[in-house]
């Protein structure tokens, strides 16, 4: 088996008289495939692109390990103004630039807004962007403002999240225009230009056809090359205004890469595993370098429902919900992962939020399986998709099959490598490719129509009740997370949100070795 990196990137500390192998460097393996660095696409969101993209395209606010939102002043500062409607004024750091030297301007954020609010054209999934009323940006400016629709914008710190503000100048170049011209085209809906830009925004950041001209970074790392197993070799971005990463080279491996082989070549230091006891790992081995930590994650495994086809009517979604057994799905997830996770019944908050006690009476009536209520869908087939292969989610769908079968509802597993929430949209025949998408979501970023204030129990309870009645989605269980960490790595802080344990990978330290890392 060859674990050598290949590609035509420009990392001078990679190449030598003999091409270095990816396993010669510090390795971090994520529990997802590395498909794209654009986490704002539906494809990127479904594949958890934030795990890699978070330190290539940092967010305006960095999610911390305790749930706090840390202002990323290396990129931008924000000031909130409240009144009849919420308005936030952003000022971009004068020194903020991409790895090719191009300065970051409001055009980059404006493109993020336009792409996120036009899912049909851009293939995006950024629900919070639908809350924006107006976005004021003069092309090339370092200051811009975002105004929200009435009673919305409470979660504005989650806008411009990890891996979602992409380089407008590089995308404009692919569309054959200047950055300023792209911004004007977006404002005026010049379809000839916008459609080309949308194609570049949607597909240009795929990693199976890595293009260094468009994949310029705004974070502490930049991509040097993509290897034979889909591993992404990161090197220092010298144009980054903030602190330089401690590791000069860091290799991020996809979950499909052979963990045992990488470890055998001493190229695996951090692993985001899918189960507590990976088959290749012996925690009792005398030469075991890892310590492990199993956690109940902050994301919620959720069934997102189509509003077309079999589940197009509210009564049909309510009938389907009546055969969803959260306890059974949580148990299936727990059994596979080895991490006991609880069932979840909350849409509007993270499951561990202390506010959940204020919502228990609201969600009580929606708990449990009701065969009689589910019987309205008897004789129907419900197609459930997720990004596969994924043995844990497969086990969860099998649990769903068992709980729905007594009501005469057939659950069909239609997972694939390319499944996204866009598959819930109706096709030419009016029916969606899938009826249900199973994926992990952050409740703080997933709901475009939420108007409740974050700490107002009455508002949250009313919003929660409305979401259970509308049933655009069904929360089912907390996501299990398992991290294996080399004991010699310093500054690793486990985090189970969208950015994962790599949220601060630029601060990781590892003893000096022969690879050139310090």
C-alpha positions as CSV (number, residue, x, y, z in Angstrom):
1,X,0.0,0.0,0.0
2,X,1.3,3.5,-0.9
3,X,0.7,6.3,1.5
4,X,2.6,8.8,-0.6
5,X,1.2,12.3,-1.2
6,X,0.8,13.4,-4.8
7,X,-0.3,16.6,-6.4
8,X,1.2,19.8,-7.8
9,X,1.0,22.1,-4.8
10,X,3.8,24.3,-3.8
11,X,4.9,23.3,-0.3
12,X,8.6,23.7,-0.3
13,X,9.0,21.8,3.0
14,X,7.3,18.7,1.5
15,X,9.4,18.0,-1.6
16,X,13.0,16.8,-1.4
17,X,15.4,14.6,-3.3
18,X,12.8,11.9,-2.8
19,X,9.1,12.8,-2.5
20,X,8.1,12.7,1.1
21,X,5.2,10.5,2.2
22,X,2.1,11.9,3.9
23,X,2.9,9.7,6.9
24,X,6.1,11.5,7.4
25,X,4.1,14.3,9.0
26,X,1.7,14.9,11.8
27,X,-1.6,13.2,11.0
28,X,-5.2,14.0,12.0
29,X,-8.0,11.6,10.8
30,X,-11.5,12.9,10.7
31,X,-14.7,10.9,10.9
32,X,-15.9,12.0,7.4
33,X,-14.7,12.0,3.9
34,X,-12.8,15.0,2.6
35,X,-14.9,16.0,-0.4
36,X,-14.9,19.8,-0.4
37,X,-13.6,22.8,1.5
38,X,-16.8,24.8,1.0
39,X,-18.9,24.0,4.0
40,X,-21.7,26.3,2.8
41,X,-22.7,24.0,0.0
42,X,-25.3,21.3,0.7
43,X,-22.7,18.8,-0.3
44,X,-20.1,20.3,2.1
45,X,-22.6,20.5,5.0
46,X,-23.7,16.9,4.6
47,X,-20.0,15.8,4.5
48,X,-19.0,17.9,7.6
49,X,-16.6,20.0,5.5
50,X,-16.1,22.3,8.6
51,X,-13.8,19.6,10.1
52,X,-11.1,20.6,7.5
53,X,-12.3,24.0,6.3
54,X,-12.5,25.6,9.7
55,X,-8.8,26.6,9.7
56,X,-8.7,27.3,6.0
57,X,-11.7,29.7,5.9
58,X,-12.1,30.8,9.5
59,X,-15.4,32.0,10.8
60,X,-16.3,35.5,12.1
61,X,-16.8,33.9,15.5
62,X,-14.8,30.8,16.5
63,X,-16.8,28.1,18.4
64,X,-14.9,27.4,21.6
65,X,-14.9,24.1,23.4
66,X,-17.4,25.2,26.0
67,X,-20.0,26.5,23.6
68,X,-18.8,30.1,23.8
69,X,-18.5,32.2,20.6
70,X,-15.0,33.8,20.5
71,X,-14.7,36.9,18.2
72,X,-12.1,36.2,15.5
73,X,-10.6,39.7,15.3
74,X,-7.8,38.5,13.0
75,X,-10.6,38.4,10.4
76,X,-13.3,40.8,11.4
77,X,-14.9,42.8,14.3
78,X,-18.7,43.1,14.7
79,X,-20.9,45.5,16.6
80,X,-24.6,44.7,17.1
81,X,-27.3,47.4,17.0
82,X,-30.8,46.7,18.2
83,X,-34.0,48.6,17.6
84,X,-37.0,47.9,15.5
85,X,-34.8,45.3,13.7
86,X,-31.3,44.0,14.5
87,X,-28.4,45.3,12.6
88,X,-24.7,44.2,12.8
89,X,-21.8,46.3,11.4
90,X,-18.7,44.4,10.5
91,X,-15.2,45.9,10.1
92,X,-12.7,43.6,8.4
93,X,-9.1,43.6,9.7
94,X,-7.0,45.8,7.4
95,X,-4.3,43.2,7.3
96,X,-6.6,40.2,6.6
97,X,-5.6,38.6,3.3
98,X,-5.8,35.3,1.3
99,X,-2.8,33.1,0.8
100,X,-2.2,34.6,-2.6
101,X,-1.9,38.1,-1.1
102,X,-5.3,39.4,-2.1
103,X,-6.9,41.5,0.6
104,X,-10.2,40.2,2.2
105,X,-13.0,42.7,1.5
106,X,-16.8,42.9,2.0
107,X,-17.1,41.3,-1.5
108,X,-16.2,37.9,0.1
109,X,-18.9,38.2,2.7
110,X,-21.4,39.5,0.2
111,X,-20.8,36.5,-2.0
112,X,-21.3,34.3,1.1
113,X,-24.7,36.0,1.7
114,X,-25.9,35.8,-1.8
115,X,-24.9,32.1,-2.2
116,X,-26.3,31.1,1.2
117,X,-29.7,32.8,0.5
118,X,-30.1,31.3,-3.0
119,X,-29.9,27.5,-2.5
120,X,-31.5,26.7,-5.9
121,X,-28.8,28.5,-7.9
122,X,-25.8,27.9,-5.7
123,X,-26.6,24.5,-4.2
124,X,-26.1,25.9,-0.7
125,X,-27.3,25.1,2.7
126,X,-27.0,28.1,5.1
127,X,-30.4,28.4,6.7
128,X,-29.6,31.5,8.8
129,X,-28.9,33.5,5.7
130,X,-32.6,33.5,5.0
131,X,-33.1,35.8,8.0
132,X,-31.1,38.6,6.4
133,X,-33.2,41.5,5.1
134,X,-30.4,43.7,3.6
135,X,-26.7,43.5,3.1
136,X,-24.8,46.8,2.4
137,X,-21.4,46.4,0.8
138,X,-19.5,48.9,-1.4
139,X,-17.2,46.8,-3.6
140,X,-13.7,46.7,-2.2
141,X,-14.7,48.1,1.2
142,X,-13.5,46.9,4.5
143,X,-16.8,47.6,6.3
144,X,-20.2,46.3,5.7
145,X,-23.6,45.9,7.5
146,X,-26.2,43.2,7.8
147,X,-29.8,44.0,8.7
148,X,-32.2,41.2,9.7
149,X,-35.9,40.7,9.1
150,X,-38.2,41.7,11.9
151,X,-37.8,39.6,15.1
152,X,-34.9,37.7,13.5
153,X,-31.1,37.6,13.8
154,X,-30.8,36.4,17.4
155,X,-28.1,34.0,16.4
156,X,-26.2,36.3,14.1
157,X,-22.8,35.3,15.6
158,X,-23.3,32.0,13.8
159,X,-23.4,33.7,10.4
160,X,-20.2,33.5,8.3
161,X,-19.4,30.2,10.0
162,X,-16.3,27.9,9.5
163,X,-15.7,27.2,5.8
164,X,-18.4,29.5,4.5
165,X,-16.7,32.7,3.4
166,X,-14.9,31.8,0.2
167,X,-12.5,33.9,-1.9
168,X,-14.7,36.1,-4.2
169,X,-11.7,37.2,-6.3
170,X,-10.8,33.6,-7.2
171,X,-14.4,32.7,-8.0
172,X,-14.7,35.9,-10.0
173,X,-11.7,34.9,-12.0
174,X,-13.3,31.5,-12.8
175,X,-16.3,33.5,-14.0
176,X,-14.1,35.6,-16.2
177,X,-14.7,38.9,-14.4
178,X,-13.1,41.1,-11.8
179,X,-14.1,40.9,-8.1
180,X,-15.9,44.2,-8.3
181,X,-17.8,43.1,-11.4
182,X,-18.9,40.0,-9.6
183,X,-20.3,42.0,-6.7
184,X,-22.2,44.3,-9.1
185,X,-23.5,41.2,-11.0
186,X,-24.8,39.7,-7.7
187,X,-26.5,43.0,-6.8
188,X,-28.1,43.3,-10.3
189,X,-28.8,39.6,-10.8
190,X,-26.7,39.5,-14.0
191,X,-27.4,35.8,-14.8
192,X,-24.6,35.4,-17.3
193,X,-22.0,36.2,-14.7
194,X,-23.8,34.9,-11.6
195,X,-24.4,31.5,-13.0
196,X,-20.8,31.0,-13.9
197,X,-19.8,32.2,-10.4
198,X,-22.3,29.9,-8.8
199,X,-20.8,26.9,-10.6
200,X,-17.3,27.8,-9.5
201,X,-18.5,28.4,-5.9
202,X,-20.4,25.1,-5.8
203,X,-17.9,22.8,-7.5
204,X,-14.5,24.7,-7.5
205,X,-13.6,23.6,-4.0
206,X,-14.0,19.9,-4.5
207,X,-10.9,18.1,-3.5
208,X,-11.0,15.2,-6.0
209,X,-9.9,17.8,-8.6
210,X,-7.9,20.2,-6.4
211,X,-7.3,23.6,-8.1
212,X,-4.9,25.7,-6.1
213,X,-5.9,28.8,-8.1
214,X,-9.3,28.9,-6.5
215,X,-8.6,27.2,-3.2
216,X,-6.6,30.1,-1.7
217,X,-6.9,30.2,2.1
218,X,-7.8,32.9,4.6
219,X,-6.8,30.9,7.6
220,X,-3.5,29.8,9.3
221,X,-3.1,26.8,7.0
222,X,-3.3,26.5,3.2
223,X,-3.6,23.3,1.1
224,X,-0.3,22.2,-0.4
225,X,-1.6,19.1,-2.1
226,X,-4.1,16.2,-2.0
227,X,-2.8,12.7,-1.7
228,X,-3.6,9.3,-3.1
229,X,-6.0,8.3,-0.3
230,X,-7.7,11.7,-0.3
231,X,-5.6,13.0,2.5
232,X,-5.1,16.8,2.4
233,X,-1.6,18.1,3.2
234,X,-1.7,21.5,4.9
235,X,1.2,23.9,5.3
236,X,1.6,27.3,6.8
237,X,-0.2,30.2,5.1
238,X,2.5,32.9,5.2
239,X,-0.1,35.6,4.3
240,X,-2.2,34.9,7.4
241,X,-2.3,38.0,9.6
242,X,-2.8,36.1,12.9
243,X,-0.4,33.8,14.8
244,X,1.3,31.2,12.6
245,X,0.5,27.6,13.3
246,X,2.9,25.7,15.5
247,X,3.0,22.7,13.1
248,X,4.5,23.6,9.8
249,X,2.9,20.6,8.0
250,X,-0.3,18.8,9.1
251,X,-2.0,16.0,7.1
252,X,-5.7,15.6,7.4
253,X,-6.9,12.1,6.5
254,X,-10.4,11.0,5.5
255,X,-12.2,8.3,7.5
256,X,-11.9,5.8,4.6
257,X,-8.1,5.9,4.8
258,X,-6.5,2.9,6.5
259,X,-6.0,4.0,10.1
260,X,-3.9,1.0,11.1
261,X,-1.5,1.5,8.1
262,X,-1.1,5.2,8.9
263,X,-0.5,4.5,12.5
264,X,2.0,1.7,11.7
265,X,4.1,4.4,9.8
266,X,3.7,6.7,12.8
267,X,1.6,9.2,10.8
268,X,-1.4,9.3,13.0
269,X,-1.5,11.5,16.1
270,X,-5.2,12.6,16.4
271,X,-8.2,10.5,15.4
272,X,-11.9,11.3,15.4
273,X,-13.2,7.8,15.5
274,X,-16.7,6.4,14.9
275,X,-16.6,4.0,17.8
276,X,-15.1,3.7,21.3
277,X,-13.0,0.7,20.4
278,X,-11.7,0.7,16.7
279,X,-10.9,-2.8,15.6
280,X,-7.2,-1.9,14.8
281,X,-6.5,-0.3,18.2
282,X,-5.6,-2.1,21.4
283,X,-5.7,0.3,24.3
284,X,-3.9,-2.2,26.5
285,X,-0.9,-2.7,24.2
286,X,2.4,-1.7,25.8
287,X,3.3,0.6,22.9
288,X,-0.2,2.2,22.7
289,X,0.5,6.0,22.2
290,X,-3.1,7.1,22.5
291,X,-5.3,8.3,25.2
292,X,-9.0,8.2,24.4
293,X,-12.0,10.4,25.3
294,X,-15.6,9.4,24.6
295,X,-18.2,12.2,24.7
296,X,-21.9,12.9,24.1
297,X,-21.6,15.4,21.3
298,X,-23.4,18.7,21.1
299,X,-24.8,18.1,17.6
300,X,-28.1,16.4,17.2
301,X,-28.7,13.4,14.9
302,X,-31.8,14.6,13.0
303,X,-34.3,13.4,10.5
304,X,-34.9,16.2,8.1
305,X,-38.2,15.8,6.1
306,X,-39.1,16.6,2.6
307,X,-42.2,18.8,2.1
308,X,-42.9,17.2,-1.2
309,X,-44.0,13.7,-2.3
310,X,-45.2,11.2,0.3
311,X,-44.5,13.6,3.2
312,X,-45.7,16.7,1.4
313,X,-48.7,17.2,3.7
314,X,-48.5,18.0,7.4
315,X,-50.7,15.1,8.4
316,X,-48.3,12.7,6.6
317,X,-45.3,14.1,8.5
318,X,-47.2,13.8,11.7
319,X,-48.1,10.2,10.9
320,X,-44.4,9.4,10.1
321,X,-43.3,11.1,13.4
322,X,-45.7,8.7,15.2
323,X,-43.5,5.7,14.3
324,X,-40.2,7.4,15.1
325,X,-38.8,5.9,18.3
326,X,-36.1,8.3,19.6
327,X,-35.1,5.9,22.4
328,X,-34.6,3.1,19.9
329,X,-32.5,5.2,17.5
330,X,-30.4,6.5,20.4
331,X,-29.9,2.9,21.6
332,X,-28.8,1.8,18.1
333,X,-26.3,4.6,17.8
334,X,-25.0,3.9,21.3
335,X,-24.6,0.2,20.6
336,X,-22.5,0.8,17.5
337,X,-20.4,3.6,18.9
338,X,-19.9,2.3,22.4
339,X,-20.9,5.8,23.7
340,X,-24.2,6.0,25.5
341,X,-26.1,8.9,24.0
342,X,-29.6,10.1,25.0
343,X,-32.7,10.5,22.8
344,X,-33.3,14.2,21.9
345,X,-36.6,16.0,21.5
346,X,-35.5,19.6,21.1
347,X,-35.4,21.6,17.8
348,X,-34.5,25.1,19.0
349,X,-31.7,24.5,21.5
350,X,-28.8,22.1,21.8
351,X,-29.8,19.1,23.8
352,X,-27.5,19.8,26.8
353,X,-28.6,23.5,27.1
354,X,-30.0,24.0,30.7
355,X,-33.0,25.7,29.0
356,X,-34.2,22.2,28.0
357,X,-35.9,21.9,31.4
358,X,-38.2,24.8,30.4
359,X,-39.2,22.9,27.2
360,X,-39.9,19.4,28.7
361,X,-43.6,20.0,29.1
362,X,-43.9,21.3,25.6
363,X,-42.2,18.3,23.9
364,X,-43.9,15.7,26.2
365,X,-46.9,15.3,23.9
366,X,-44.7,14.6,20.9
367,X,-42.8,11.8,22.5
368,X,-43.3,8.0,22.0
369,X,-44.5,5.7,19.2
370,X,-48.3,5.8,18.4
371,X,-49.1,2.9,16.1
372,X,-52.7,4.2,15.5
373,X,-51.6,7.7,14.7
374,X,-49.0,6.3,12.3
375,X,-51.5,4.1,10.5
376,X,-52.5,6.9,8.2
377,X,-49.3,6.2,6.2
378,X,-49.8,2.5,6.1
379,X,-48.8,1.0,2.8
380,X,-46.3,3.8,2.0
381,X,-42.6,3.6,1.5
382,X,-40.4,6.2,3.1
383,X,-36.9,6.6,1.5
384,X,-34.3,7.6,4.1
385,X,-30.9,8.9,2.9
386,X,-27.6,9.8,4.5
387,X,-24.0,10.1,3.5
388,X,-22.7,6.6,3.3
389,X,-21.3,4.2,3.9
390,X,-21.9,4.9,7.6
391,X,-22.4,1.8,9.8
392,X,-23.8,3.9,12.7
393,X,-26.4,5.6,10.7
394,X,-27.2,2.3,9.0
395,X,-28.0,0.8,12.4
396,X,-30.2,3.8,13.2
397,X,-32.2,3.4,10.0
398,X,-32.6,-0.3,10.8
399,X,-34.0,0.7,14.2
400,X,-36.4,3.1,12.4
401,X,-37.5,0.2,10.1
402,X,-38.4,-1.9,13.2
403,X,-40.4,0.8,14.8
404,X,-42.4,1.8,11.7
405,X,-43.1,-1.7,10.3
406,X,-45.9,-2.5,12.8
407,X,-47.8,0.6,11.4
408,X,-47.4,-0.7,7.9
409,X,-44.8,1.9,6.9
410,X,-41.8,0.6,4.9
411,X,-38.5,2.4,5.5
412,X,-36.0,2.0,2.7
413,X,-32.3,2.9,3.2
414,X,-31.2,4.8,0.1
415,X,-27.9,6.1,1.4
416,X,-25.1,7.1,-1.0
417,X,-21.8,9.0,-1.1
418,X,-23.5,12.0,-2.6
419,X,-26.7,12.3,-0.6
420,X,-27.5,15.9,0.6
421,X,-30.5,17.8,1.9
422,X,-31.0,19.0,-1.7
423,X,-32.3,15.5,-2.4
424,X,-35.3,16.4,-0.4
425,X,-36.4,18.9,-3.1
426,X,-39.0,17.8,-5.6
427,X,-37.7,16.6,-9.0
428,X,-39.3,17.0,-12.4
429,X,-42.1,14.6,-11.5
430,X,-42.8,16.5,-8.3
431,X,-41.3,13.8,-6.1
432,X,-38.0,14.1,-4.1
433,X,-35.1,11.6,-4.5
434,X,-35.4,10.9,-0.7
435,X,-38.2,11.6,1.8
436,X,-35.9,11.9,4.8
437,X,-32.3,13.0,5.3
438,X,-30.5,11.6,8.4
439,X,-27.6,13.8,9.5
440,X,-26.1,15.7,12.4
441,X,-27.1,19.3,12.8
442,X,-26.4,22.2,15.1
443,X,-29.8,23.5,16.2
444,X,-28.3,27.0,16.5
445,X,-27.7,27.2,12.8
446,X,-30.3,25.0,11.2
447,X,-33.6,26.9,11.5
448,X,-34.3,29.8,9.2
449,X,-37.6,30.8,10.6
450,X,-36.8,31.0,14.3
451,X,-37.8,34.3,16.0
452,X,-37.4,33.3,19.6
453,X,-34.9,35.1,21.8
454,X,-32.2,32.7,23.0
455,X,-32.8,33.0,26.7
456,X,-36.6,33.6,26.7
457,X,-38.2,30.4,27.9
458,X,-41.7,31.4,26.8
459,X,-40.5,32.3,23.3
460,X,-38.5,29.1,23.0
461,X,-41.4,26.9,24.1
462,X,-43.7,28.5,21.6
463,X,-41.2,28.1,18.8
464,X,-40.6,24.5,19.8
465,X,-44.3,23.7,19.8
466,X,-44.6,25.2,16.3
467,X,-41.7,23.2,15.0
468,X,-43.2,20.0,16.3
469,X,-46.5,20.9,14.6
470,X,-44.9,21.9,11.3
471,X,-42.4,19.0,11.4
472,X,-39.8,20.0,8.9
473,X,-37.4,17.9,11.0
474,X,-37.4,15.4,13.9
475,X,-34.6,15.4,16.4
476,X,-33.7,11.9,17.5
477,X,-30.4,11.6,19.5
478,X,-27.2,13.2,20.5
479,X,-24.2,12.4,18.3
480,X,-21.6,10.2,19.9
481,X,-18.0,11.3,19.6
482,X,-14.7,9.5,20.3
483,X,-11.3,11.0,20.1
484,X,-7.9,9.2,20.2
485,X,-5.0,11.6,21.0
486,X,-1.3,10.9,21.1
487,X,-0.1,11.6,24.6
488,X,2.7,13.7,23.3
489,X,0.5,16.2,21.5
490,X,-0.1,19.4,23.5
491,X,-2.9,22.0,23.3
492,X,-5.5,19.5,22.0
493,X,-9.0,20.5,23.4
494,X,-11.8,18.0,22.4
495,X,-14.7,19.8,20.9
496,X,-17.8,18.1,19.5
497,X,-19.4,21.0,17.4
498,X,-19.2,21.4,13.7
499,X,-15.5,22.2,13.6
500,X,-14.6,19.1,15.7
501,X,-11.5,18.6,17.7
502,X,-9.5,20.4,15.0
503,X,-11.1,23.7,15.9
504,X,-7.7,24.9,17.2
505,X,-5.4,22.6,15.1
506,X,-3.1,25.6,14.4
507,X,-2.2,25.6,18.2
508,X,-1.4,21.9,18.4
509,X,2.2,21.2,19.4
510,X,4.2,18.0,18.9
511,X,7.8,17.1,19.9
512,X,10.4,18.0,17.3
513,X,10.9,15.1,14.9
514,X,12.6,14.5,11.5
515,X,9.6,15.8,9.5
516,X,10.4,19.5,10.0
517,X,7.5,20.0,12.5
518,X,8.2,21.5,15.8
